[in-house]
Amino acid sequence: MSLGGWRQLFGTSAVLVWIIHSSVALVGRTTPEAKNVKVHEIPENLSRREMFGVGVASVFGFLTAGSLANPALAFDNKISTKYDDRPKQRGSKPSGLGVLARTDITGEEYMGLKHCGAAPNCFCSTDKLGDDSDHSIPAWTWPQDLGADKEKAFAQLTEVINTYEPGQSNVDGGGFKIMTNDAKKGYIYVQFESLKNGYIDDLELAYIDGMGDRSVQVRSSSRLGYLDYGVNAKRLNYIAKALRTKGWDAKGVDLETH
């Protein structure tokens, strides 16, 4: 039934129910989780009491479908369920992640990872040292015995990340998950979560043409807040140490200079 038809039959107050009913239809069409939400055309001869029943059912269906479409984010490898009842502050995934065209402070364009910005809760190897010494770190270089085989190098990176220990140095107790893993393109994107408040940090590893034959560019950043109390540095240094045992030149973050 149209909006005008609902208003004519039941008055202006029924418009809200019409909107909710239409929203259920939209959710049912656009979210795979809501496939079982049944949406039917409303008969012309409904009484006001029946009208109320349709409204209640529509509200319930809308809320249920919405909750199914937005499941709570939780990583299986978190170290504890102790703080599961605490509200989480995960923040939104930052825009502009990935290897994209960037501009340095002189206006020169280059391909790189997202700039860190002013907050001391980010490190990035494609932020030039001269442009941003507080956030710039060295890229990681894979061993010569892997040759120019980018896929083997990223397979090794994946292996190391999968052995990462949530809770090491009291960080990332909420676990982690590899969200994107494309060895052919040379790109890995990982999310890490803090245990108590559920803060999400984003880690990117990328091979970029023209930035070293065996180099992997690195970026690790917090989504929320200003200070990170060393979380990103501890994470990068843990991974870098594991890579060095496999012959990589991976310096991590120098805490004396950052």
ZIHUGI-V177044 format. One line per field, one symbol per residue. phi: phi as a letter, one per 40 degrees, with the letter a starting at -180 (. if undefined). psi: psi as a letter, one per 20 degrees, with the letter a starting at -180 (. if undefined). burial: # if it has 16 or more other ideal C-beta (glycine too) atoms within 10 Angstrom, else .. Layout:
phi = ???
psi = ???
burial = ???
This chain:
phi = .ccccccccbgccccdcccccccccccccbbccbccccbbccccbcccccdccccccccccccccccccbcccacccccabdbcccdbbcgccccgcgcbcbbcccgccacacdccgcccbabaccccdccaccbcbccbbcccccfcccccccccccdccccdbdgcfgbfccgaaccbabcccgabbbbbbcccbgdbbbbbbacbdgbhcbcbcbabaccbgbcbfgcccccccccccccccbgccbcgbcccbb
psi = qrghgggghirhhihghgggghhgggghhiphikhjoppqppqhkprhghgggggghggghggghhhhimqpppphjqiqjhkhippqmhrqpqqjraorprpaiijpqrparpqhahplkqqpiioqghhmhhiprqrqprqhiicjnhhgghhhgggghijpopipkkqkijarpohpnnhghlpppqpqpqggikppqppqpqpppikphkqpqpppqqhqafqjkjghghgghgghghhhijjqnohbpoihi.
burial = .....#...#...#..##.######.##.....#..#.#..#...#....#..##..##.##.##..#......#..#....#....#.#......#.#..#.#.......#####...#########...#..########...#...#..##.###.##..#.#....######....#.#..##########..###########..#..##########....#.###########.##....######.....
